[in-house]
Amino acid sequence: MFKNKKAADSFHTAFQNTQTYYNKNKKQFPPYGKQLNIAFQHGYIPTNDIFLFIGGKNAWEYARAHKHSGHDVLVLPQDSNPISFIWPVKNCSVLVFDMADTNYQIIRCLAYCLLKHQAKIVYMALQRMVVFGQGGHIL
């Protein structure tokens, strides 16, 4: 994911500083995240990947449609910072669909955030498939 250890450490430090800021300022769950978190607290375990949609209007429409068909979904609203959310993905696989040709830095940051919140694995449905494993490395 990073070209060298210095870049990785710098990104990690920036992430930690931002995370500390948001923890003090009450981070919130992303759309559909609060319901998913409540389900987890009551012992719910997903049987499939959590679908996470990024982008504009299409992301919301797809999330709504998949939610009604029984999938667990999350949405990263367009132009939102992934660090600003609490991601309820512990021990889950996450499949991310980019609906708005999102900046690659945001995609990397999102993958990092999901893994920091203990997602098992993060799959990205972009123009090319990218899989991020623990430690933020591209598999």
Backbone as JSON, one array per atom type, in Angstrom:
{
  "sequence": "MFKNKKAADSFHTAFQNTQTYYNKNKKQFPPYGKQLNIAFQHGYIPTNDIFLFIGGKNAWEYARAHKHSGHDVLVLPQDSNPISFIWPVKNCSVLVFDMADTNYQIIRCLAYCLLKHQAKIVYMALQRMVVFGQGGHIL",
  "N": [[0.82, -1.18, 0.0], [1.97, 1.24, 0.74], [4.84, 3.05, -0.4], [7.18, 3.08, 1.08], [8.52, 2.53, 4.42], [8.62, 4.93, 5.86], [6.64, 6.55, 4.67], [4.4, 5.01, 5.29], [4.46, 5.13, 8.11], [4.09, 7.88, 8.46], [1.52, 8.23, 7.38], [0.09, 6.61, 9.17], [0.51, 8.0, 11.59], [-0.78, 10.43, 10.99], [-3.34, 9.43, 10.7], [-3.84, 8.49, 13.34], [-3.71, 10.94, 14.78], [-5.86, 12.32, 13.62], [-7.88, 10.55, 14.28], [-7.87, 10.73, 17.07], [-8.74, 13.39, 17.32], [-11.37, 13.18, 16.28], [-12.47, 11.32, 18.06], [-12.61, 12.84, 20.35], [-14.48, 14.6, 19.47], [-16.83, 13.22, 19.16], [-17.29, 10.87, 17.17], [-19.33, 9.45, 14.6], [-21.52, 6.83, 13.45], [-21.44, 5.54, 10.09], [-23.96, 6.0, 7.47], [-26.52, 3.62, 7.93], [-24.93, 2.26, 9.68], [-25.34, 2.44, 12.46], [-27.59, 0.83, 12.98], [-26.57, -1.64, 12.22], [-24.5, -1.95, 14.07], [-25.97, -2.11, 16.46], [-27.29, -4.51, 15.99], [-25.07, -6.25, 16.02], [-24.33, -6.0, 18.7], [-26.33, -7.44, 19.85], [-25.71, -10.02, 19.28], [-25.77, -10.72, 16.59], [-24.43, -12.19, 13.66], [-23.02, -11.63, 10.58], [-23.75, -13.47, 7.6], [-22.83, -13.14, 5.08], [-20.7, -10.97, 3.04], [-20.34, -7.56, 4.14], [-21.81, -4.99, 2.38], [-20.47, -2.08, 1.15], [-21.13, 1.05, -0.02], [-19.84, 3.67, -1.99], [-20.17, 7.06, -2.8], [-22.37, 9.13, -4.82], [-25.8, 9.71, -5.54], [-26.42, 7.2, -6.72], [-25.13, 5.39, -5.02], [-26.65, 5.5, -2.68], [-29.1, 4.55, -3.66], [-28.45, 1.93, -4.51], [-27.58, 0.87, -2.05], [-29.94, 1.0, -0.53], [-31.57, -0.75, -2.05], [-30.14, -3.19, -1.8], [-30.23, -3.5, 0.95], [-32.96, -3.91, 1.36], [-33.14, -6.37, 0.16], [-32.0, -8.0, 1.98], [-29.26, -7.86, 2.57], [-26.41, -6.78, 4.5], [-25.55, -3.45, 4.77], [-23.52, -0.49, 4.25], [-22.84, 3.02, 3.9], [-20.62, 5.29, 2.47], [-20.88, 8.56, 2.34], [-20.65, 10.76, -0.47], [-17.77, 12.79, -0.82], [-17.11, 12.58, 1.86], [-15.03, 12.05, 4.74], [-13.46, 9.07, 5.44], [-12.27, 8.61, 7.9], [-13.78, 9.96, 9.72], [-15.76, 8.39, 10.73], [-17.18, 5.72, 12.74], [-16.65, 2.44, 12.12], [-18.6, -0.32, 11.94], [-17.44, -3.17, 11.61], [-16.1, -5.32, 12.65], [-14.42, -8.37, 12.52], [-15.58, -9.02, 10.08], [-16.07, -9.52, 6.55], [-15.7, -7.14, 4.0], [-17.19, -5.72, 1.2], [-16.54, -3.31, -1.05], [-18.13, -0.97, -3.07], [-17.47, 1.3, -5.5], [-19.19, 3.98, -6.55], [-18.82, 6.38, -7.74], [-16.41, 6.98, -8.98], [-14.29, 7.52, -7.12], [-11.62, 9.34, -5.56], [-8.42, 7.86, -5.42], [-6.87, 8.07, -3.09], [-8.77, 8.43, -1.09], [-10.03, 5.96, -1.26], [-7.93, 4.27, -0.42], [-7.6, 5.26, 2.18], [-10.1, 4.62, 3.25], [-10.0, 1.79, 3.15], [-7.9, 1.39, 4.95], [-9.07, 2.44, 7.31], [-11.23, 0.64, 7.65], [-9.85, -1.75, 8.11], [-8.46, -1.03, 10.43], [-10.6, -0.95, 12.11], [-10.97, -3.57, 12.45], [-11.89, -5.23, 10.34], [-12.05, -8.34, 8.6], [-11.2, -8.72, 5.94], [-10.95, -6.61, 3.06], [-12.55, -6.02, 0.14], [-12.39, -4.39, -2.97], [-14.5, -3.1, -5.37], [-13.62, -1.81, -8.07], [-12.44, -0.22, -11.06], [-10.5, -2.03, -11.43], [-10.04, -4.99, -9.58], [-9.18, -4.74, -6.2], [-7.63, -5.96, -3.33], [-7.37, -5.56, 0.07], [-5.44, -6.53, 2.8], [-4.78, -7.4, 6.27], [-2.86, -4.93, 7.9], [-2.88, -3.21, 5.81], [-1.86, -3.9, 3.35], [-1.74, -4.49, -0.15], [-3.16, -7.31, -1.48]],
  "CA": [[0.0, 0.0, 0.0], [2.86, 2.39, 0.8], [6.1, 2.82, -1.1], [8.24, 2.81, 2.04], [8.09, 2.55, 5.82], [8.44, 6.32, 6.3], [5.32, 6.98, 4.19], [3.4, 4.27, 6.08], [4.45, 5.7, 9.45], [3.5, 9.21, 8.36], [0.07, 8.06, 7.21], [-0.43, 6.07, 10.43], [0.52, 9.1, 12.56], [-1.87, 11.35, 10.62], [-4.6, 8.73, 11.02], [-4.0, 8.5, 14.79], [-4.01, 12.31, 15.19], [-7.22, 12.62, 13.19], [-8.79, 9.71, 15.05], [-7.95, 11.34, 18.39], [-9.59, 14.56, 17.18], [-12.77, 12.79, 16.11], [-12.95, 10.68, 19.28], [-12.97, 13.92, 21.25], [-15.62, 15.3, 18.91], [-17.92, 12.26, 19.0], [-17.45, 10.23, 15.87], [-20.62, 8.82, 14.41], [-21.54, 5.72, 12.51], [-21.86, 5.92, 8.73], [-25.34, 5.61, 7.22], [-26.86, 2.21, 8.18], [-23.98, 1.69, 10.62], [-25.86, 2.35, 13.82], [-28.45, -0.35, 13.03], [-25.69, -2.81, 12.14], [-23.81, -2.04, 15.35], [-26.95, -2.59, 17.45], [-27.48, -5.94, 15.71], [-23.87, -6.94, 16.51], [-24.39, -6.02, 20.16], [-27.33, -8.45, 20.23], [-25.23, -11.32, 18.88], [-25.9, -10.98, 15.16], [-23.21, -12.44, 12.91], [-23.36, -11.66, 9.16], [-23.4, -14.69, 6.88], [-22.2, -12.69, 3.84], [-19.95, -9.72, 3.13], [-21.05, -6.3, 4.3], [-21.66, -4.19, 1.17], [-20.26, -0.67, 1.44], [-21.24, 1.82, -1.26], [-19.26, 5.0, -1.94], [-20.53, 7.94, -3.91], [-23.54, 9.99, -4.82], [-27.17, 9.19, -5.53], [-26.43, 5.77, -7.02], [-24.71, 4.64, -3.84], [-27.81, 5.41, -1.79], [-30.1, 3.69, -4.29], [-27.98, 0.55, -4.43], [-27.59, 0.46, -0.65], [-31.34, 0.78, -0.16], [-32.05, -1.97, -2.72], [-29.5, -4.35, -1.21], [-30.74, -3.6, 2.32], [-34.29, -4.52, 1.27], [-33.0, -7.77, -0.24], [-31.45, -8.76, 3.1], [-27.82, -7.7, 2.78], [-25.93, -5.74, 5.41], [-24.97, -2.39, 3.94], [-23.04, 0.77, 4.79], [-22.63, 4.01, 2.85], [-19.72, 6.42, 2.69], [-21.4, 9.63, 1.49], [-19.7, 11.42, -1.35], [-16.98, 13.87, -0.22], [-16.92, 12.38, 3.3], [-13.74, 11.5, 5.15], [-13.69, 7.79, 6.11], [-11.77, 8.66, 9.28], [-14.76, 10.61, 10.58], [-16.82, 7.44, 11.1], [-16.94, 4.47, 13.45], [-17.04, 1.41, 11.16], [-18.96, -1.57, 12.62], [-17.06, -4.25, 10.68], [-15.2, -6.24, 13.35], [-14.47, -9.78, 12.1], [-16.43, -9.16, 8.89], [-15.53, -9.22, 5.23], [-16.39, -5.97, 3.46], [-17.09, -5.53, -0.25], [-16.76, -1.89, -1.31], [-18.5, -0.61, -4.44], [-17.26, 2.72, -5.76], [-20.22, 4.38, -7.5], [-18.58, 7.76, -8.18], [-15.02, 7.15, -9.39], [-13.72, 8.21, -5.98], [-10.17, 9.53, -5.52], [-7.74, 6.67, -4.91], [-6.42, 8.32, -1.71], [-9.93, 8.17, -0.23], [-10.2, 4.51, -1.28], [-6.89, 3.73, 0.46], [-7.92, 5.66, 3.55], [-11.25, 3.82, 3.66], [-9.51, 0.43, 3.41], [-7.13, 1.47, 6.19], [-10.02, 2.61, 8.41], [-11.98, -0.6, 7.85], [-8.95, -2.72, 8.72], [-8.23, -0.57, 11.8], [-11.8, -1.33, 12.87], [-10.85, -5.02, 12.53], [-12.49, -6.02, 9.26], [-11.19, -9.47, 8.23], [-10.64, -8.44, 4.63], [-11.69, -5.58, 2.34], [-12.51, -6.14, -1.32], [-12.8, -3.15, -3.64], [-15.0, -3.25, -6.74], [-13.25, -0.61, -8.81], [-12.2, -0.63, -12.43], [-9.76, -3.28, -11.26], [-10.28, -5.49, -8.23], [-8.07, -4.55, -5.26], [-7.94, -6.59, -2.05], [-6.49, -5.11, 1.13], [-5.41, -7.43, 3.93], [-4.34, -6.78, 7.51], [-1.67, -4.11, 7.72], [-3.09, -2.3, 4.71], [-1.11, -4.33, 2.17], [-2.52, -4.98, -1.28], [-2.92, -8.76, -1.65]],
  "C": [[0.87, 1.26, 0.0], [4.19, 2.04, 0.16], [7.24, 2.5, -0.13], [7.7, 2.95, 3.46], [7.83, 3.97, 6.32], [7.06, 6.85, 5.88], [4.22, 6.3, 5.0], [3.3, 4.85, 7.49], [3.81, 7.08, 9.47], [1.98, 9.13, 8.24], [-0.56, 7.59, 8.51], [-0.51, 7.17, 11.49], [-0.6, 10.09, 12.27], [-3.21, 10.73, 10.96], [-4.86, 8.79, 12.52], [-4.37, 9.9, 15.29], [-5.44, 12.68, 14.83], [-8.22, 11.82, 14.01], [-8.96, 10.26, 16.46], [-8.87, 12.56, 18.36], [-11.06, 14.16, 17.11], [-13.31, 12.07, 17.34], [-13.37, 11.74, 20.29], [-14.24, 14.63, 20.78], [-16.74, 14.34, 18.48], [-18.12, 11.79, 17.56], [-18.84, 9.59, 15.8], [-20.49, 7.64, 13.47], [-21.91, 6.24, 11.12], [-23.33, 5.54, 8.54], [-25.49, 4.08, 7.24], [-25.95, 1.57, 9.21], [-24.52, 1.51, 12.02], [-26.73, 1.1, 13.98], [-27.62, -1.63, 13.03], [-24.97, -3.01, 13.47], [-24.74, -2.57, 16.44], [-27.19, -4.09, 17.26], [-26.29, -6.75, 16.23], [-23.9, -7.05, 18.03], [-25.38, -7.06, 20.68], [-26.97, -9.83, 19.68], [-25.35, -11.67, 17.4], [-24.53, -11.18, 14.52], [-23.59, -12.51, 11.43], [-22.93, -12.97, 8.51], [-22.71, -14.36, 5.55], [-21.37, -11.44, 4.09], [-20.89, -8.57, 3.47], [-20.77, -5.51, 3.02], [-21.53, -2.73, 1.58], [-20.23, 0.08, 0.12], [-20.68, 3.21, -1.04], [-19.85, 5.82, -3.07], [-21.8, 8.71, -3.71], [-24.85, 9.25, -4.76], [-27.23, 7.68, -5.78], [-26.06, 4.92, -5.82], [-25.89, 4.44, -2.89], [-28.86, 4.47, -2.35], [-29.7, 2.22, -4.2], [-27.99, 0.04, -2.99], [-29.01, 0.14, -0.19], [-31.87, -0.52, -0.76], [-31.44, -3.23, -2.1], [-29.96, -4.57, 0.24], [-32.1, -4.29, 2.31], [-34.22, -5.98, 0.85], [-32.27, -8.61, 0.81], [-29.96, -8.66, 3.34], [-27.55, -6.64, 3.86], [-25.19, -4.71, 4.59], [-24.48, -1.23, 4.8], [-22.85, 1.71, 3.62], [-21.59, 5.01, 3.33], [-20.22, 7.53, 1.78], [-20.29, 10.31, 0.69], [-19.07, 12.6, -0.62], [-16.87, 13.77, 1.3], [-15.55, 11.78, 3.56], [-14.0, 10.2, 5.9], [-13.25, 7.79, 7.58], [-12.82, 9.22, 10.23], [-15.86, 9.67, 11.06], [-16.29, 6.3, 11.96], [-17.49, 3.38, 12.54], [-17.34, 0.1, 11.89], [-18.7, -2.79, 11.73], [-16.17, -5.31, 11.34], [-15.48, -7.69, 12.93], [-15.36, -10.03, 10.89], [-15.61, -8.94, 7.63], [-16.36, -8.07, 4.66], [-16.13, -5.89, 1.95], [-17.5, -4.1, -0.56], [-17.04, -1.67, -2.8], [-18.34, 0.89, -4.6], [-18.21, 3.15, -6.88], [-19.92, 5.74, -8.12], [-17.14, 8.02, -8.63], [-14.26, 7.98, -8.36], [-12.19, 8.26, -6.08], [-9.51, 8.33, -4.84], [-7.24, 6.86, -3.48], [-7.56, 8.06, -0.72], [-10.16, 6.67, -0.14], [-9.19, 3.85, -0.33], [-7.18, 4.05, 1.92], [-9.09, 4.84, 4.08], [-10.81, 2.39, 4.0], [-8.75, 0.4, 4.74], [-8.07, 1.58, 7.4], [-10.78, 1.32, 8.71], [-11.11, -1.66, 8.53], [-8.6, -2.32, 10.15], [-9.42, -0.88, 12.7], [-12.01, -2.85, 12.82], [-11.69, -5.8, 11.52], [-11.52, -7.16, 8.93], [-10.46, -9.19, 6.93], [-11.53, -7.42, 3.94], [-11.47, -5.8, 0.85], [-13.02, -4.84, -1.92], [-13.26, -3.46, -5.06], [-14.79, -1.92, -7.46], [-13.12, -1.01, -10.27], [-11.32, -1.86, -12.47], [-9.98, -3.7, -9.82], [-9.02, -5.31, -7.39], [-8.5, -5.16, -3.95], [-6.91, -6.12, -1.04], [-6.59, -6.09, 2.29], [-4.94, -6.68, 5.18], [-3.02, -6.05, 7.28], [-1.76, -3.17, 6.53], [-2.36, -2.67, 3.43], [-2.07, -4.79, 1.08], [-2.15, -6.45, -1.46], [-2.97, -9.11, -3.11]]
}
